[in-house]
C-alpha cells in the first residue's frame, strides 16, 4: 500500500502547524499504510522551528498509531535532526539493525578431535 504524502510549505506558522498535525492524523486514520510521508524539500532554512514542527508531527503520528517518514531531507536538516536526537525515519535511509554477532566456540584441550 502506498503511503499518503504531505508536502510542507517553505514557512510554517503556529496556526498552520496545528492544521498540519490534524492532516497527519486524518491521513493515518483514512489510509491504512500506518505511515505518512512528509515531503520537506520546500523548507528553505531548516532550523529549530522546523525541528519543533517535525517533532510535533511525529508525536501526532505516534498518538494516531502510525509513524512519519521524511522525503527530500536536506543535509543541513538531517544533521540538525541527528544533533537534537529526533528519531524520525528518512526515506531512502537503510534500516538500522543490530550487527550480527560472531559466534565463538571455546575448545577445551581435553575434548577429542572430531
VOBA-1610 file (N, C-alpha, C; in pm, whole numbers, padded with zeros to 5 digits, always signed):
BEGIN
Unk+00084-00117+00000Unk+00000+00000+00000Unk+00089+00125+00000Unk+00059+00217-00087Unk+00137+00340-00099Unk+00096+00438+00011Unk+00193+00485+00090Unk+00157+00579+00197Unk+00122+00716+00141Unk+00034+00788+00209Unk+00000+00924+00166Unk+00117+01019+00187Unk+00120+01125+00105Unk+00228+01223+00112Unk+00171+01358+00155Unk+00238+01420+00251Unk+00202+01553+00298Unk+00321+01644+00269Unk+00302+01743+00180Unk+00410+01834+00144Unk+00405+01957+00236Unk+00519+01987+00298Unk+00527+02103+00386Unk+00560+02227+00303Unk+00501+02341+00338Unk+00538+02466+00270Unk+00674+02516+00319Unk+00725+02621+00255Unk+00858+02673+00290Unk+00863+02734+00429Unk+00755+02794+00473Unk+00749+02853+00607Unk+00616+02813+00672Unk+00624+02780+00801Unk+00505+02733+00871Unk+00485+02815+00998Unk+00367+02875+01011Unk+00332+02949+01131Unk+00263+02858+01231Unk+00235+02910+01351Unk+00171+02829+01455Unk+00034+02773+01415Unk-00047+02855+01347Unk-00181+02808+01306Unk-00170+02697+01203Unk-00077+02715+01111Unk-00058+02616+01005Unk+00001+02487+01062Unk+00084+02497+01165Unk+00142+02378+01229Unk+00032+02292+01290Unk-00064+02355+01352Unk-00176+02281+01411Unk-00258+02211+01302Unk-00280+02280+01191Unk-00355+02221+01080Unk-00280+02103+01021Unk-00147+02115+01008Unk-00066+02005+00954Unk-00070+01883+01047Unk-00071+01908+01176Unk-00083+01798+01272Unk-00215+01725+01256Unk-00322+01802+01234Unk-00453+01740+01209Unk-00453+01662+01078Unk-00384+01717+00977Unk-00375+01648+00848Unk-00305+01513+00861Unk-00197+01507+00941Unk-00125+01382+00961Unk-00217+01280+01026Unk-00291+01321+01128Unk-00384+01231+01197Unk-00490+01178+01103Unk-00549+01267+01022Unk-00654+01226+00928Unk-00598+01130+00823Unk-00479+01159+00771Unk-00418+01072+00671Unk-00390+00932+00727Unk-00347+00927+00852Unk-00321+00796+00913Unk-00449+00718+00937Unk-00554+00788+00980Unk-00681+00722+01009Unk-00750+00676+00882Unk-00736+00752+00774Unk-00805+00716+00650Unk-00722+00625+00561Unk-00589+00626+00582Unk-00500+00549+00496Unk-00504+00400+00521Unk-00424+00354+00609Unk-00412+00213+00634Unk-00270+00166+00618Unk-00184+00254+00567Unk-00043+00219+00548Unk+00034+00228+00679Unk-00018+00304+00775Unk+00049+00320+00904Unk+00164+00418+00902Unk+00183+00484+00788Unk+00291+00581+00775Unk+00245+00695+00686Unk+00290+00815+00718Unk+00267+00933+00633Unk+00404+00983+00590Unk+00422+00999+00460Unk+00546+01054+00406Unk+00532+01205+00406Unk+00626+01271+00471Unk+00624+01416+00482Unk+00736+01473+00395Unk+00697+01541+00286Unk+00794+01598+00194Unk+00841+01733+00249Unk+00968+01739+00288Unk+01024+01860+00349Unk+01119+01935+00256Unk+01115+01903+00127Unk+01207+01964+00031Unk+01188+02115+00020Unk+01069+02166+00048Unk+01043+02309+00033Unk+01094+02392+00151Unk+01131+02329+00262Unk+01182+02405+00376Unk+01310+02477+00335Unk+01307+02611+00340Unk+01419+02690+00291Unk+01539+02683+00383Unk+01523+02725+00505Unk+01633+02725+00601Unk+01591+02642+00722Unk+01633+02517+00725Unk+01593+02434+00838Unk+01658+02483+00967Unk+01576+02505+01066Unk+01625+02550+01196Unk+01546+02480+01306Unk+01555+02534+01424Unk+01485+02471+01536Unk+01333+02479+01522Unk+01283+02578+01449Unk+01138+02584+01426Unk+01093+02465+01341Unk+01174+02428+01241Unk+01141+02312+01158Unk+01150+02184+01240Unk+01251+02174+01326Unk+01265+02056+01412Unk+01146+02047+01508Unk+01104+02159+01562Unk+00988+02161+01652Unk+00863+02114+01578Unk+00844+02162+01457Unk+00728+02121+01377Unk+00732+01971+01350Unk+00848+01920+01309Unk+00860+01777+01279Unk+00841+01692+01404Unk+00888+01741+01518Unk+00867+01668+01644Unk+00718+01661+01677Unk+00647+01771+01656Unk+00502+01772+01682Unk+00428+01679+01586Unk+00468+01680+01459Unk+00404+01591+01361Unk+00433+01445+01394Unk+00556+01417+01434Unk+00593+01280+01473Unk+00512+01235+01594Unk+00498+01321+01692Unk+00420+01288+01811Unk+00274+01263+01776Unk+00219+01347+01689Unk+00081+01327+01644Unk+00064+01195+01571Unk+00163+01160+01488Unk+00157+01034+01415Unk+00163+00916+01510Unk+00251+00924+01610Unk+00262+00815+01707Unk+00134+00800+01788Unk+00075+00911+01825Unk-00051+00906+01901Unk-00165+00847+01818Unk-00158+00864+01687Unk-00260+00808+01597Unk-00229+00663+01559Unk-00121+00609+01614Unk-00085+00471+01586Unk-00002+00449+01462Unk+00060+00554+01411Unk+00141+00543+01290Unk+00278+00603+01311Unk+00342+00637+01200Unk+00473+00700+01207Unk+00490+00796+01090Unk+00594+00876+01099Unk+00624+00978+00999Unk+00754+00939+00929Unk+00758+00957+00798Unk+00880+00933+00719Unk+00906+01060+00639Unk+01029+01108+00641Unk+01064+01232+00572Unk+01119+01204+00432Unk+01077+01286+00337Unk+01125+01279+00198Unk+01185+01413+00161Unk+01293+01411+00085Unk+01354+01535+00038Unk+01427+01610+00147Unk+01488+01537+00238Unk+01554+01600+00353Unk+01690+01654+00312Unk+01710+01783+00333Unk+01838+01847+00301Unk+01944+01801+00402Unk+02071+01799+00360Unk+02177+01757+00453Unk+02179+01837+00583Unk+02150+01968+00575Unk+02151+02050+00696Unk+02040+02006+00792Unk+01923+01973+00738Unk+01814+01927+00824Unk+01846+01790+00883Unk+01906+01703+00802Unk+01946+01570+00853Unk+02043+01585+00969Unk+02141+01674+00953Unk+02240+01696+01058Unk+02175+01753+01184Unk+02082+01844+01165Unk+02013+01905+01279Unk+01927+01803+01353Unk+01858+01716+01279Unk+01778+01611+01342Unk+01867+01515+01421Unk+01982+01484+01366Unk+02075+01398+01437Unk+02132+01465+01561Unk+02155+01595+01552Unk+02211+01670+01664Unk+02115+01675+01782Unk+01987+01696+01753Unk+01888+01705+01862Unk+01837+01567+01902Unk+01870+01465+01824Unk+01831+01328+01859Unk+01686+01295+01833Unk+01628+01355+01731Unk+01488+01328+01697Unk+01483+01205+01605Unk+01426+01096+01653Unk+01426+00971+01575Unk+01315+00966+01471Unk+01334+01032+01360Unk+01237+01028+01250Unk+01300+00951+01135Unk+01222+00862+01078Unk+01268+00781+00965Unk+01285+00870+00842Unk+01396+00850+00771Unk+01422+00925+00649Unk+01405+00832+00530Unk+01338+00880+00427Unk+01318+00797+00308Unk+01452+00772+00240Unk+01474+00648+00198Unk+01599+00613+00133Unk+01708+00576+00230Unk+01681+00586+00358Unk+01778+00552+00460Unk+01773+00402+00486Unk+01886+00340+00492Unk+01890+00197+00521Unk+01837+00174+00661Unk+01762+00065+00676Unk+01708+00033+00807Unk+01823-00001+00900Unk+01818+00057+01020Unk+01925+00032+01114Unk+01895-00095+01193Unk+01988-00186+01188Unk+01973-00311+01260Unk+02099-00336+01341Unk+02084-00421+01438Unk+02198-00458+01519Unk+02290-00547+01436Unk+02421-00522+01439Unk+02511-00605+01359Unk+02509-00750+01409Unk+02532-00841+01317Unk+02534-00982+01352Unk+02651-01009+01447Unk+02624-01090+01545Unk+02729-01123+01641Unk+02808-01243+01592Unk+02933-01242+01624Unk+03019-01354+01587Unk+03007-01462+01694Unk+02995-01583+01650Unk+02986-01695+01743Unk+03125-01754+01760Unk+03167-01758+01881Unk+03297-01815+01910Unk+03278-01936+02001Unk+03336-02044+01962Unk+03329-02164+02043Unk+03462-02184+02112Unk+03452-02212+02237Unk+03574-02241+02313Unk+03602-02390+02302Unk+03725-02422+02281Unk+03766-02562+02271Unk+03851-02594+02393Unk+03809-02697+02463Unk+03885-02741+02578Unk+03995-02836+02533Unk+04111-02830+02592Unk+04220-02919+02549Unk+04190-03068+02568Unk+04095-03101+02653Unk+04064-03241+02679Unk+03958-03294+02584Unk+03899-03209+02499Unk+03798-03253+02404Unk+03863-03338+02295Unk+03798-03448+02256Unk+03855-03529+02149Unk+03842-03457+02014Unk+03934-03482+01925Unk+03931-03424+01790Unk+03818-03485+01711Unk+03750-03408+01633Unk+03637-03456+01554Unk+03680-03478+01412
//
